[in-house]
Amino acid sequence: MAVQYDLEGQKRAYAKWAPIYDKVYVKLLADAQRKAATTAAACGPDILEVGVGTGLVLPYYPRNVRVTGIDLSFDMLRKAVEKKVGRGLKQVGLLAAMDACNLGFADETFDAVTVPFVITLVPDPEGALDEMYRVLKPGGEIVVASKLGADEGPVMHIEQALAPLVKKVGWSIAFKASRLRNWAARYPDMEVVEISPVFPVGFFKLVRIKKKRKV
């Protein structure tokens, strides 16, 4: 039986966030967003950003790439279009409303797929990652920036102690880095090549998942 997700409910939630999202997150997420854009651009010129939101990451992409952005929310996308036009972001092309689990692109279209702070919010993360894998070229990378809970060690215990406080600001430690590793292990040509901390130190992570080239 197919699992049903409340996409309309998500759209309503994003509509409420759209007017204030930049003010809340612009400085907090800047380091991770900049590094995600730079990492993706190093893979090649054609980049898909899943969960483009209000377009906070768009100015960080260099001028020599071609960025396509998708998001579930029309309200968020309006803000992204305003940034594209207002700041003259020539590297940004199509900005479209689309479900991450049903991408309207051909197989092996993009050199990189960036996923900035959205993978833990997608109702079916593995389903979305499957679609990203499909549209990713061999040799390309899925670049995830996110709050990821530690799987073990002292950091895991600290996070568990802080879990009630973290939950109050809308975050969770439930999504572990191992979930991305387990997903990548489903595919013989996918490999997690890096998990590195970004500002604030250790709280956010940048994950690179590489698709091996065909032999």
Contacts in CASP RR format, 6 or more apart in sequence:
PFRMAT RR
TARGET T0000
AUTHOR 0000-0000-0000
METHOD contacts of the structure
MODEL  1
MAVQYDLEGQKRAYAKWAPIYDKVYVKLLADAQRKAATTAAACGPDILEV
GVGTGLVLPYYPRNVRVTGIDLSFDMLRKAVEKKVGRGLKQVGLLAAMDA
CNLGFADETFDAVTVPFVITLVPDPEGALDEMYRVLKPGGEIVVASKLGA
DEGPVMHIEQALAPLVKKVGWSIAFKASRLRNWAARYPDMEVVEISPVFP
VGFFKLVRIKKKRKV
3 123 0 8 1.000
3 124 0 8 1.000
5 123 0 8 1.000
5 124 0 8 1.000
6 123 0 8 1.000
7 72 0 8 1.000
7 99 0 8 1.000
7 123 0 8 1.000
10 72 0 8 1.000
10 73 0 8 1.000
10 121 0 8 1.000
10 123 0 8 1.000
11 72 0 8 1.000
11 73 0 8 1.000
11 74 0 8 1.000
11 75 0 8 1.000
14 53 0 8 1.000
14 71 0 8 1.000
14 72 0 8 1.000
14 73 0 8 1.000
14 75 0 8 1.000
14 76 0 8 1.000
15 73 0 8 1.000
15 75 0 8 1.000
17 76 0 8 1.000
18 54 0 8 1.000
18 73 0 8 1.000
18 75 0 8 1.000
18 76 0 8 1.000
18 78 0 8 1.000
18 79 0 8 1.000
21 53 0 8 1.000
21 54 0 8 1.000
21 56 0 8 1.000
21 76 0 8 1.000
21 79 0 8 1.000
22 54 0 8 1.000
22 56 0 8 1.000
22 79 0 8 1.000
25 56 0 8 1.000
25 117 0 8 1.000
26 56 0 8 1.000
28 200 0 8 1.000
29 56 0 8 1.000
29 116 0 8 1.000
29 117 0 8 1.000
29 145 0 8 1.000
29 204 0 8 1.000
30 56 0 8 1.000
30 199 0 8 1.000
31 198 0 8 1.000
31 199 0 8 1.000
31 204 0 8 1.000
32 116 0 8 1.000
32 117 0 8 1.000
32 145 0 8 1.000
32 198 0 8 1.000
32 199 0 8 1.000
32 204 0 8 1.000
32 206 0 8 1.000
33 56 0 8 1.000
33 57 0 8 1.000
33 60 0 8 1.000
33 116 0 8 1.000
33 145 0 8 1.000
34 60 0 8 1.000
35 145 0 8 1.000
35 198 0 8 1.000
35 206 0 8 1.000
36 57 0 8 1.000
36 60 0 8 1.000
36 114 0 8 1.000
36 116 0 8 1.000
36 143 0 8 1.000
36 144 0 8 1.000
36 145 0 8 1.000
36 206 0 8 1.000
37 57 0 8 1.000
37 60 0 8 1.000
37 61 0 8 1.000
37 62 0 8 1.000
37 114 0 8 1.000
38 60 0 8 1.000
38 62 0 8 1.000
39 112 0 8 1.000
39 141 0 8 1.000
39 143 0 8 1.000
39 206 0 8 1.000
39 208 0 8 1.000
40 47 0 8 1.000
40 61 0 8 1.000
40 65 0 8 1.000
40 111 0 8 1.000
40 112 0 8 1.000
40 113 0 8 1.000
40 114 0 8 1.000
40 141 0 8 1.000
40 143 0 8 1.000
41 47 0 8 1.000
41 61 0 8 1.000
41 62 0 8 1.000
41 64 0 8 1.000
41 65 0 8 1.000
41 112 0 8 1.000
43 111 0 8 1.000
43 112 0 8 1.000
43 139 0 8 1.000
43 140 0 8 1.000
43 141 0 8 1.000
44 65 0 8 1.000
44 111 0 8 1.000
44 112 0 8 1.000
44 140 0 8 1.000
45 64 0 8 1.000
45 65 0 8 1.000
45 66 0 8 1.000
45 111 0 8 1.000
46 65 0 8 1.000
46 66 0 8 1.000
46 68 0 8 1.000
46 109 0 8 1.000
46 110 0 8 1.000
46 111 0 8 1.000
46 112 0 8 1.000
46 137 0 8 1.000
47 61 0 8 1.000
47 65 0 8 1.000
47 66 0 8 1.000
47 67 0 8 1.000
47 68 0 8 1.000
47 110 0 8 1.000
47 111 0 8 1.000
47 112 0 8 1.000
47 113 0 8 1.000
47 114 0 8 1.000
48 67 0 8 1.000
48 68 0 8 1.000
48 69 0 8 1.000
48 70 0 8 1.000
48 103 0 8 1.000
48 105 0 8 1.000
48 109 0 8 1.000
48 110 0 8 1.000
48 112 0 8 1.000
48 113 0 8 1.000
48 114 0 8 1.000
48 132 0 8 1.000
48 135 0 8 1.000
49 57 0 8 1.000
49 58 0 8 1.000
49 67 0 8 1.000
49 68 0 8 1.000
49 69 0 8 1.000
49 70 0 8 1.000
49 113 0 8 1.000
49 114 0 8 1.000
49 115 0 8 1.000
49 116 0 8 1.000
50 69 0 8 1.000
50 70 0 8 1.000
50 100 0 8 1.000
50 103 0 8 1.000
50 113 0 8 1.000
50 114 0 8 1.000
50 115 0 8 1.000
50 118 0 8 1.000
50 128 0 8 1.000
50 132 0 8 1.000
51 69 0 8 1.000
51 70 0 8 1.000
51 71 0 8 1.000
51 72 0 8 1.000
51 100 0 8 1.000
51 115 0 8 1.000
51 116 0 8 1.000
51 118 0 8 1.000
52 58 0 8 1.000
52 69 0 8 1.000
52 70 0 8 1.000
52 71 0 8 1.000
52 76 0 8 1.000
52 77 0 8 1.000
52 80 0 8 1.000
52 95 0 8 1.000
53 71 0 8 1.000
53 73 0 8 1.000
53 76 0 8 1.000
53 77 0 8 1.000
53 79 0 8 1.000
53 80 0 8 1.000
54 76 0 8 1.000
54 79 0 8 1.000
54 80 0 8 1.000
54 83 0 8 1.000
55 76 0 8 1.000
55 79 0 8 1.000
55 80 0 8 1.000
55 83 0 8 1.000
55 84 0 8 1.000
56 116 0 8 1.000
57 114 0 8 1.000
57 116 0 8 1.000
58 67 0 8 1.000
58 80 0 8 1.000
58 83 0 8 1.000
58 84 0 8 1.000
58 89 0 8 1.000
58 91 0 8 1.000
58 92 0 8 1.000
59 83 0 8 1.000
59 87 0 8 1.000
59 89 0 8 1.000
61 67 0 8 1.000
61 89 0 8 1.000
61 91 0 8 1.000
61 92 0 8 1.000
62 91 0 8 1.000
63 90 0 8 1.000
63 91 0 8 1.000
64 91 0 8 1.000
65 91 0 8 1.000
66 91 0 8 1.000
66 93 0 8 1.000
67 91 0 8 1.000
67 92 0 8 1.000
67 93 0 8 1.000
68 93 0 8 1.000
68 94 0 8 1.000
68 95 0 8 1.000
68 96 0 8 1.000
68 105 0 8 1.000
68 110 0 8 1.000
69 80 0 8 1.000
69 92 0 8 1.000
69 93 0 8 1.000
69 94 0 8 1.000
69 95 0 8 1.000
69 96 0 8 1.000
70 95 0 8 1.000
70 96 0 8 1.000
70 97 0 8 1.000
70 98 0 8 1.000
70 100 0 8 1.000
70 103 0 8 1.000
71 77 0 8 1.000
71 80 0 8 1.000
71 95 0 8 1.000
71 97 0 8 1.000
71 98 0 8 1.000
72 97 0 8 1.000
72 98 0 8 1.000
72 99 0 8 1.000
72 100 0 8 1.000
73 97 0 8 1.000
74 97 0 8 1.000
77 95 0 8 1.000
77 96 0 8 1.000
77 97 0 8 1.000
80 95 0 8 1.000
81 95 0 8 1.000
83 89 0 8 1.000
84 92 0 8 1.000
84 93 0 8 1.000
84 95 0 8 1.000
98 104 0 8 1.000
100 118 0 8 1.000
100 122 0 8 1.000
100 128 0 8 1.000
100 131 0 8 1.000
100 132 0 8 1.000
101 122 0 8 1.000
101 124 0 8 1.000
101 127 0 8 1.000
101 128 0 8 1.000
101 130 0 8 1.000
101 131 0 8 1.000
102 131 0 8 1.000
103 131 0 8 1.000
103 132 0 8 1.000
103 134 0 8 1.000
103 135 0 8 1.000
105 135 0 8 1.000
106 135 0 8 1.000
107 134 0 8 1.000
107 135 0 8 1.000
108 134 0 8 1.000
108 135 0 8 1.000
108 136 0 8 1.000
108 137 0 8 1.000
108 138 0 8 1.000
109 135 0 8 1.000
109 137 0 8 1.000
110 135 0 8 1.000
110 136 0 8 1.000
110 137 0 8 1.000
110 140 0 8 1.000
111 136 0 8 1.000
111 137 0 8 1.000
111 139 0 8 1.000
111 140 0 8 1.000
112 136 0 8 1.000
112 140 0 8 1.000
112 141 0 8 1.000
112 142 0 8 1.000
112 143 0 8 1.000
113 132 0 8 1.000
113 135 0 8 1.000
113 136 0 8 1.000
113 141 0 8 1.000
113 142 0 8 1.000
113 143 0 8 1.000
114 143 0 8 1.000
114 145 0 8 1.000
115 132 0 8 1.000
115 142 0 8 1.000
115 143 0 8 1.000
115 144 0 8 1.000
115 145 0 8 1.000
115 146 0 8 1.000
116 145 0 8 1.000
116 146 0 8 1.000
117 145 0 8 1.000
117 146 0 8 1.000
117 147 0 8 1.000
118 146 0 8 1.000
119 125 0 8 1.000
119 128 0 8 1.000
119 129 0 8 1.000
119 144 0 8 1.000
119 146 0 8 1.000
119 175 0 8 1.000
119 180 0 8 1.000
120 146 0 8 1.000
120 147 0 8 1.000
120 148 0 8 1.000
120 172 0 8 1.000
120 175 0 8 1.000
122 128 0 8 1.000
125 175 0 8 1.000
125 179 0 8 1.000
125 183 0 8 1.000
126 183 0 8 1.000
129 142 0 8 1.000
129 180 0 8 1.000
129 183 0 8 1.000
132 142 0 8 1.000
133 142 0 8 1.000
133 187 0 8 1.000
133 190 0 8 1.000
133 211 0 8 1.000
136 142 0 8 1.000
136 211 0 8 1.000
137 211 0 8 1.000
138 189 0 8 1.000
138 211 0 8 1.000
138 212 0 8 1.000
138 213 0 8 1.000
138 214 0 8 1.000
139 210 0 8 1.000
139 211 0 8 1.000
139 212 0 8 1.000
139 213 0 8 1.000
140 210 0 8 1.000
140 211 0 8 1.000
141 193 0 8 1.000
141 208 0 8 1.000
141 209 0 8 1.000
141 210 0 8 1.000
141 211 0 8 1.000
142 208 0 8 1.000
142 209 0 8 1.000
142 211 0 8 1.000
143 206 0 8 1.000
143 207 0 8 1.000
143 208 0 8 1.000
143 209 0 8 1.000
144 180 0 8 1.000
144 205 0 8 1.000
144 206 0 8 1.000
144 207 0 8 1.000
144 209 0 8 1.000
145 198 0 8 1.000
145 204 0 8 1.000
145 205 0 8 1.000
145 206 0 8 1.000
145 207 0 8 1.000
146 175 0 8 1.000
146 204 0 8 1.000
146 205 0 8 1.000
146 207 0 8 1.000
147 171 0 8 1.000
147 172 0 8 1.000
147 173 0 8 1.000
147 175 0 8 1.000
147 203 0 8 1.000
147 204 0 8 1.000
147 205 0 8 1.000
148 175 0 8 1.000
148 176 0 8 1.000
148 177 0 8 1.000
148 180 0 8 1.000
148 195 0 8 1.000
148 204 0 8 1.000
148 205 0 8 1.000
148 207 0 8 1.000
149 156 0 8 1.000
149 159 0 8 1.000
149 173 0 8 1.000
149 174 0 8 1.000
149 175 0 8 1.000
149 176 0 8 1.000
149 177 0 8 1.000
150 156 0 8 1.000
150 159 0 8 1.000
150 173 0 8 1.000
150 176 0 8 1.000
150 177 0 8 1.000
151 176 0 8 1.000
151 177 0 8 1.000
151 178 0 8 1.000
155 202 0 8 1.000
159 166 0 8 1.000
159 173 0 8 1.000
160 173 0 8 1.000
162 173 0 8 1.000
163 172 0 8 1.000
163 173 0 8 1.000
166 172 0 8 1.000
166 173 0 8 1.000
177 195 0 8 1.000
177 205 0 8 1.000
177 207 0 8 1.000
180 192 0 8 1.000
180 207 0 8 1.000
180 209 0 8 1.000
181 192 0 8 1.000
184 190 0 8 1.000
184 191 0 8 1.000
184 192 0 8 1.000
184 209 0 8 1.000
187 211 0 8 1.000
189 211 0 8 1.000
189 212 0 8 1.000
189 214 0 8 1.000
190 209 0 8 1.000
190 210 0 8 1.000
190 211 0 8 1.000
190 212 0 8 1.000
191 209 0 8 1.000
191 210 0 8 1.000
191 212 0 8 1.000
192 207 0 8 1.000
192 208 0 8 1.000
192 209 0 8 1.000
192 210 0 8 1.000
193 208 0 8 1.000
193 209 0 8 1.000
193 210 0 8 1.000
194 206 0 8 1.000
194 207 0 8 1.000
194 208 0 8 1.000
195 205 0 8 1.000
195 206 0 8 1.000
195 207 0 8 1.000
195 208 0 8 1.000
196 205 0 8 1.000
196 206 0 8 1.000
197 203 0 8 1.000
197 204 0 8 1.000
197 205 0 8 1.000
197 206 0 8 1.000
198 204 0 8 1.000
198 205 0 8 1.000
198 206 0 8 1.000
END
